[in-house]
Amino acid sequence: MPQKVVLVAACALVDPDGRVLIAQRPAGDRMGGLWEFPGGKMEPGETPEQTLIRELREELGITVKEACLAPFTFASHSYADFHLLMPLYVCRRWEGVPQTLEHSALKWVRPKDLTNYPMPPADAPLVPMLRDLL
């Protein structure tokens, strides 16, 4: 039986010190307590860039311009009940200070230290690629 494909866009926000922002999923959510790259499900008719502009405003209270979102890599992962396809963008410029509007915590982490934070199975393979980039 074919699996439902879920499209999610994610973003690695990188600060001037080369640290990456990760966000902790709330305890009651699916995969609660795990750390992830901010982003979310693409709505019908949205591009990944439009999704990230909307989601980063909703989740973190920051404004991102499409020109500042650079496509980097993607994750393709089968969970028990769906298949996740997730492009990961890198962003180094935004307006505002990231806040925890939907997550339980935010953390700026050096790329070499990202493996110290448990992540969902789809996010984890992205860490070595980010480490190599930064």
C-alpha angles and dihedrals in degrees: 000000000000117000122235110252115224118199115212128170120211135187135209104210108203120199125210089267091058094252121141124224116234126182129211117229114235115261095247095051128093105280088010116187094028121118121239144170109264118258139087152210119325113241119223110282094015124124117222088252092053089048092054094047089053097040096046089052092048097041103034107016093237132129118230126185119219091236089062094057112091117190107234114166140317143235125225112187135162115220120186095267105024145012117244121213110186127175112205119213129192119223126184100170130057140138121249135019117286112249133185100254096147105005128074093230144000126209135185106219134184109243092242089057098050091096088066090071119073110237136185112272092254094054099045097072089056092063098076091049092052090046090054092048096049 
